[in-house]
């Protein structure tokens, strides 16, 4: 290649780089505005900063939140590790079916709560003593939340196992037994995956109040919703949320340093057979049994609680309007979150600063009630007040709440792309926009779809944000289920929850089929 041609290609590469960075910066600004604008609207009002200092009752609520989050995260981490180890050493280790535990991962937490309540009610028909027991407090919350968040920790643990260097493990097996290799080599090396999984579980648990409210266990997130409902002072919700947000940000800061290590691509995929002791095998079987229960209990108990196809059909007919409202909110939220997240993910992948990762993960620290109150304060009385009576209003709140999770999915895709090959493909195109349409969009499309599906499913089951932002006369499906739950389990509620489960199951199966198709076509 002549010097003039090399200079022209270098110029094209530099122009492509500058255009990409400009677009990424625009996406980053939009992402920051999603959570900065509601917070700024709250800070403009006069409030009592002393509310940020927890004392008395609020200090106890913060302790309850910390206790629930730690126990849930620890339980998910231990069970997830042994479940992943069982899958890694089992028959499905090289099959796409090894991700079976993710089938009901996006199902809302309160549906798991209903499923276990229904199980106790059904068991009470055999042992009447159970019906007289009061199921409330810390233990039921921990048990249900472990089942709800277990797929997350199991998935990260399995990724950690699969990314170990097979040659090093084979060398270790020459000198050590399988148990020693699992606990002293595998476990320390996959520690970043386990810590990130536990951190994510803690954050999700601390910011949610749906399960604790059902089991009458008071947590800090519920205090924000109760205070705003009682006094209507939005700015006080911000000051009240400060201790919880600082706690969650501390956890995010402790775990985000491991984030890049997890997302970096590796070439290891070969699995190594381990010959383990009976004790370890028993622990793995028990963990797999709990993971299977995580799927079977909601399916079987709710199916039994429906009472027949006629009742299920009636539930579907009664919920069509609310379900359509939720689907529209979910689609809007997915578009609002995924578009700026897609533009920003590449920028975060190239950044070496942990500060910016914390900034863009900040919405995870915002309790759902605070997100709703912030948008309500920002839009009420403004020139955009009309938005509050449309479905765009709850979609904005849900997009703010779940944008970081979609961005994490997109960052994983960005880290896995060969940048040099992508740049070479871009240079072969004469027009930059054509290069984006022909090269970049097909490469990143799976991540965009995955992030969009994730935001859609999380919005479909959200209670905290939609409870604060749903416009009058347009009740989302999740709020209808949540309101019915407080009146106790019934055939109608079981039918409503089964509809959500079927939707989540169908979407997860579709995603697995897409992944399998791409693998076979590679």
Secondary structure, DSSP 8 states (H G I E B T S, - for coil): --HHHHHHHHHHHHHHHHHHHHHHHHHHHHHHHHHHHHHHHHHTS---GGGGS--THHHHHHHHHHHHHHHHHHHHHHHHHHHHHHHHTSTTTTSGGGGGGGTTTTS-HHHHHHHHHHHHHHHHTTSGGGGGS---SHHHHHHHHHHHHHHHHHHHHHHHHHTS-HHHHHHHHHHS-HHHHIIIIIHHHTHHHHHHHHHHHHHHHHT--HHHHHTT---HHHHHHHHHHHH--HHHHHHHHHHHHHHHHHHHHHHHTTHHHHHS-------------HHHHHHHHHHHHHHHHHHHHHHHHHHHHH-SHHHHHHHHHHHHHHHHHHHHHHHHHHHHHHHHHHHHHHHHHH---HHHHHHHTGGGGS-HHHHHHHHHHHHTTSTTGGGGGSHHHHHHHHHHHHHHHHHHHHHHHHHTS-HHHHHHHHHT-SSHHHHIIIIIHHHHHHHHHHHHHHHHHHHHT--HHHHHH--TT---HHHHHHHHHTT---HHHHHHHHHHHHHHHHHHHHHHHHHHHHHHH-
